[in-house]
Amino acid sequence: MLERAAFLGTWQLHRDIDDRYSAQSGRFQGVARFREEGAQSLRYVEEGQIRFAEGPVLTAQRQYLWHFGANIVEVCFEDGSAFHRFVPMGQVDGTEHPCGDDHYTVRYDFRNWPSWSAIWQVTGPRKDYTSRSLYRR
């Protein structure tokens, strides 16, 4: 089981996005930083550059709060509202997240720690994509 302290610091982040809705592929390159946010939480901040197909390179940034409990991590949006939960070990599915009529599922893989990944499948009337993120120290 990975503890809160194992995630602290800066990670190189590479993300490939296969957007079936728009029939385009995208790539994100940047960093993800985890910093302490209270006794049991970390703030996750990712920053980098994203590009879809031959489009312009754009700057992208997002934040989440990771709350560590007994054998579970609860991920919340920046405003504190619930996003999903997962067990920080092995290869594991997170809880599902409905967003209007769209549906988000995630699978984390910590088996090659300190490298780890998250694969998101997003489907619905407005979205249809797979996002594969790889984190490395």
N, C-alpha and C positions, 0 to 999 in steps of 0.2 A: 504494500500500500504506500503510495507516494504522499508525503506530508507537504504541508503548505510551504515550508522552507525550501523544498526541492525545486519549486518553480520560480523563486525569487531571482531577479536579474533580467538580463537582456538575452533574447533569442533571435537568431536569424530566421526569417519567415519567408517561405516560398509557397505561393498558392496558384494552382491551375484551376480555371473555371470553364466548364463546358456548358454553355447556355443553349439548350435545345430550342427554347422559345424564339430566340433571335437568330439561331443558327450561327453563333459566333463563339470563338474561344477567347479567353482572357488570361492574363498572367499578372500576378501581384508579386512584387519583391519589396521587402522591407524588414522591419524589426517589430518584435512584440516585447514589451517590458512589463514585468510584474513588480509592483512595489507594495509595501505594507500599507494596509488600510484598516487600522484597528487590530485587535488581538487575534482574530480568527479569519481575517479577510485579506485579499489581495486585489489591487486595482490592476486590470489588464488594459494596456494601451498599445494599439498597433498603429504603425505609421509606415507609409511607403508609397510606391508608384504602381499604378495599374494601367493596363492597356488592353483593349479588346480589338482583335483583328488588326487592321491597319489604321485604327483610329488614333487620336491624340493620347499622349501619356498624361495621366491625371494623378494628382496627389490624393491619397485616401487615408483616412484616420477613423478609428472607432475605439470605444472603451466599453468594458464590462466590469462588473464586480464579481469576484469569485469568493464565496463564503464556504469555509471549510468546517464541516461538522464531523460527527462520528462516522467514519468510512464513507462520506459522501461530500461532493462539491456541488453547491447550488450556484449556478451562474445567473446573474441578474443583469438587466440592461442598465445603462448609466443612470437612469432615473430611479433605479431600485426595484422595478417591476420584474417578476420572475420570467426567466427564459427557458432554462432546462437544468437537469441534474445528471450527475454521473459518478461512478465509483472510480477513483484515480488509480487503476491498476490493470495490467494485462491489456486485452483487447475487449472493449466494452461498448455497448450501446448506451447513449444518453436517453433521457426521457424525450418524448415527442413534444413538438411545440406547434400548435395551430396559430396562424396569423391571418385572421379573416378567413377566407376560403382556401388559402395556401397552407401547405403542411411541410414542416421541417423535421428531419430526422438526422441524427449524428452518430457516428461510430468513431471512438477514440482508440488509438493504439499506442500503448506505452511499453511494448515488449522490447524495443531497442533503445531504451532510456540510456543516455540523456537525449536522444532524438525521439520525437513523438509526432503523431499525426492526428488530424481530425478530418473526416470525410462527411460532408453534408449533402443530403439529397433533399431538394426542395421542389415540390410539385403543387400544381393548382392552376386555376384559370389565368392567373397573372404571371406565374413563374414556373419554370421547368429547367432546373440546372443541377449540376454536381460541382461541388467545390472541394478540392483536395489541398489541404494545408500541411506543410512539413515544417517542423520546428527543430532547430539545431543550435547548440551553444556556439 
